[in-house]
Amino acid sequence: MVLIFTGNEQLDKDLGKIIENSRIVYYPDYVLEEPEAEILIVSLQPNKFNFKDFLFKIRQKNIRVILLLENDKQKELNDALLLGIYDIIFDPFSLDEVKEKITTPTQFSKISKYINNILELENS
């Protein structure tokens, strides 16, 4: 099951219409308690919960995360990468792009430049 938790009512509805076997959720605790959750589509929702802790708990349950972010300058990008979240989509994006990400996970080579920045690797 794909859980949709973006905090944007219209985006949630639009994604729910095009993604099979999905459910819109409104509370982070529900995500953690849903036994059939396989994938979580989530965006940064300031002031609602500690985002890094939430993502850590999600990853502990082996739920794959598709993270929607405004841009690659957000500090949450580093947190996500360190938690093994590679399916990151930056604004602007299309609904089809999000849907495609469900069946086509991001390869490490596509996000390695961001990890390189975190680790400050030489000769990359």
C-alpha positions in Angstrom: 0.0 0.0 0.0 1.1 3.5 -0.8 0.4 6.1 1.9 0.1 9.7 0.8 1.1 12.3 3.5 2.0 15.6 1.9 0.0 18.1 4.0 -1.3 19.6 0.7 -5.0 18.6 0.5 -5.3 19.1 -3.3 -2.0 17.3 -4.0 -3.1 14.4 -1.8 -6.4 14.1 -3.6 -4.8 14.3 -7.1 -2.2 11.6 -6.2 -4.8 9.4 -4.6 -6.7 9.5 -7.9 -3.8 8.2 -10.0 -2.0 5.9 -7.6 -3.6 2.4 -7.2 -3.7 0.9 -3.8 -3.1 4.2 -2.0 -4.5 5.9 1.0 -4.3 9.5 2.1 -3.2 9.9 5.7 -3.4 13.0 8.0 -1.4 11.9 11.1 2.2 10.7 11.4 1.2 8.1 14.0 -1.1 6.5 11.5 1.8 6.0 9.1 3.7 4.3 11.8 0.8 2.0 12.8 -0.3 0.9 9.3 0.9 -2.7 8.9 0.4 -2.7 5.1 2.4 0.4 4.4 5.1 -0.2 1.7 5.7 3.2 0.4 5.2 6.7 1.9 4.9 9.8 -0.3 5.7 12.7 2.1 6.7 16.3 2.0 8.2 18.5 4.6 5.5 19.7 7.0 7.1 22.3 9.3 5.9 22.5 12.9 3.8 19.4 12.9 6.4 16.9 14.1 10.2 16.4 14.2 10.7 15.5 10.5 14.1 13.7 10.9 12.8 11.6 13.8 9.7 10.7 11.8 11.7 9.7 8.8 14.0 7.6 11.0 11.0 5.7 12.4 9.6 5.1 9.0 12.9 3.7 7.7 13.1 1.5 10.8 9.9 -0.1 9.6 11.4 -0.7 6.1 8.9 1.6 4.5 10.2 3.1 1.3 10.0 6.9 1.2 9.3 9.2 -1.8 10.2 12.6 -0.5 8.9 15.8 -2.1 11.1 18.8 -1.5 11.1 22.4 -2.7 14.7 22.4 -3.7 18.1 20.7 -3.2 19.2 23.4 -0.7 16.9 22.2 2.2 18.8 20.8 5.1 16.3 17.9 5.2 17.9 16.6 2.0 21.0 15.6 4.0 18.9 13.9 6.7 17.0 12.0 4.1 20.1 10.8 2.2 21.7 9.7 5.4 18.6 7.6 6.2 18.8 5.9 2.8 16.1 7.9 1.2 17.0 8.3 -2.5 13.6 8.8 -4.1 13.6 12.6 -3.8 11.6 14.8 -6.2 12.2 18.5 -6.3 9.6 21.1 -7.1 8.3 21.7 -9.7 7.2 18.1 -10.4 4.3 16.4 -12.2 1.9 13.9 -10.7 3.1 11.4 -13.3 6.6 11.9 -12.1 5.6 10.9 -8.6 3.6 8.0 -9.9 6.5 6.8 -12.0 8.8 6.9 -8.9 6.7 4.2 -7.3 7.8 1.7 -9.9 11.2 3.1 -10.8 13.3 3.8 -7.7 16.1 6.3 -8.0 19.5 4.8 -8.7 22.4 5.7 -6.5 24.3 7.3 -9.4 21.4 9.9 -9.7 21.8 11.1 -6.2 25.5 10.6 -5.6 26.3 14.2 -6.3 24.2 15.2 -3.2 26.0 12.6 -1.1 29.3 13.7 -2.4 28.5 17.2 -1.1 27.7 15.8 2.3 30.8 13.7 2.6 33.0 16.2 0.7 34.6 13.5 -1.3 37.6 14.2 -3.5 37.9 13.1 -7.1 34.2 12.2 -7.5 
